[in-house]
């Protein structure tokens, strides 16, 4: 008991003298400046991603219209890497794969475009499935 009392006395005296005080960072829990910094960073990241998506989509459509299949595939891949998706991109990539003779890849992309309700994908999927059957 005496030992416990001595330890308690030492701990109390240390706490009172300031030697054993735990210092917590003095941060405002409602620091709107820091919150706004994070919000602005998130907005800037989203804006940059959207700009990259739009640029790559425009380049993919241009390459598709010029029948530059490899370039179209690369631009579609870059657009999809941003996290934004649309059925038209899968259709363009599928059509490009079909133009290069990669029918299995084209079929997969047409299926994905169809799932995203892209209207032209239904006919394209039927066409590529017929071509695959003819090759067998």
C-alpha positions in Angstrom: 0.0 0.0 0.0 2.8 2.4 0.9 4.5 1.6 -2.4 1.3 2.5 -4.3 1.0 5.7 -2.4 4.6 6.7 -3.2 4.0 6.0 -6.9 0.8 8.0 -6.9 2.5 10.9 -5.1 5.3 10.9 -7.7 2.9 10.8 -10.6 0.8 13.6 -9.1 3.8 15.8 -8.5 5.1 15.2 -12.0 1.7 16.0 -13.4 1.5 19.2 -11.4 5.0 20.3 -12.3 4.2 19.9 -16.0 6.8 17.3 -16.8 4.4 14.5 -17.5 1.7 16.6 -19.2 0.5 15.3 -22.6 0.4 18.0 -25.1 -2.4 17.8 -27.7 -2.2 19.7 -30.9 -4.2 22.9 -30.7 -6.4 22.4 -33.7 -9.8 23.8 -34.3 -12.2 21.0 -34.8 -14.2 23.2 -37.1 -11.2 24.5 -39.1 -13.0 25.4 -42.3 -9.7 26.5 -43.9 -8.3 23.0 -43.9 -11.7 21.6 -45.0 -11.8 24.0 -47.9 -8.3 23.0 -48.9 -9.3 19.4 -49.2 -12.6 20.2 -51.0 -10.8 22.4 -53.5 -8.2 19.7 -54.1 -11.0 17.2 -54.8 -12.7 19.6 -57.1 -9.5 20.2 -59.0 -8.8 16.5 -59.4 -12.3 15.9 -60.7 -12.0 18.8 -63.1 -8.7 17.5 -64.4 -10.1 14.0 -64.8 -13.1 15.3 -66.7 -10.9 17.4 -69.0 -8.7 14.4 -69.7 -11.8 12.2 -70.4 -13.2 14.8 -72.8 -9.9 15.3 -74.6 -9.3 11.5 -75.0 -12.9 11.0 -76.1 -12.6 13.7 -78.8 -9.4 12.1 -80.0 -10.9 8.6 -80.1 -13.9 9.8 -82.1 -11.5 11.6 -84.6 -9.3 8.5 -84.9 -12.5 6.4 -85.4 -13.8 8.7 -88.1 -10.4 8.5 -89.9 -10.3 4.7 -89.5 -7.1 4.8 -87.4 -8.1 1.8 -85.4 -5.0 1.5 -83.2 -5.1 5.1 -82.2 -8.8 4.9 -81.5 -8.2 2.0 -79.2 -5.5 3.8 -77.3 -7.5 6.9 -76.9 -10.6 5.0 -75.7 -8.4 3.1 -73.2 -7.0 6.5 -71.9 -10.6 7.9 -71.6 -11.8 4.8 -69.7 -8.8 5.0 -67.3 -10.2 8.3 -66.0 -13.1 6.3 -64.4 -15.8 7.8 -66.6 -17.5 5.4 -68.9 -20.1 5.5 -71.7 -21.4 3.0 -74.1 -20.2 4.9 -77.1 -16.5 4.4 -76.1 -17.0 0.7 -75.8 -18.7 0.7 -79.2 -15.8 2.7 -80.8 -13.2 0.3 -79.3 -15.2 -2.7 -80.4 -15.5 -1.4 -83.9 -11.8 -0.6 -83.9 -11.0 -4.2 -82.7 -13.3 -5.5 -85.4 -11.5 -3.4 -88.0 -8.2 -4.9 -86.9 -9.6 -8.4 -86.9 -9.8 -9.0 -83.1 -13.3 -10.3 -83.2 -13.3 -11.7 -79.6 -12.3 -8.3 -78.2 -14.9 -6.6 -80.4 -17.6 -8.9 -79.1 -16.7 -8.2 -75.5 -16.8 -4.5 -76.1 -20.1 -4.6 -78.0 -21.6 -6.6 -75.0 -20.4 -3.9 -72.6 -21.8 -1.1 -74.9 -25.1 -3.0 -75.0 -25.2 -3.3 -71.2 -24.9 0.5 -71.2 -27.9 0.8 -73.6 -25.9 2.1 -76.6 -28.3 1.4 -79.4 -25.8 0.7 -82.2 -24.2 -2.1 -80.1 -27.1 -4.6 -80.6 -26.6 -4.8 -84.4 -22.8 -4.7 -84.1 -22.9 -7.6 -81.6 -25.0 -9.7 -83.9 -22.7 -8.9 -86.9 -19.5 -9.8 -85.0 -21.1 -13.0 -83.6 -22.0 -14.0 -87.2 -18.5 -13.3 -88.3 -17.1 -15.5 -85.5 -19.4 -18.4 -86.5 -18.3 -18.1 -90.1 -14.6 -18.3 -89.1 -15.2 -21.6 -87.3 
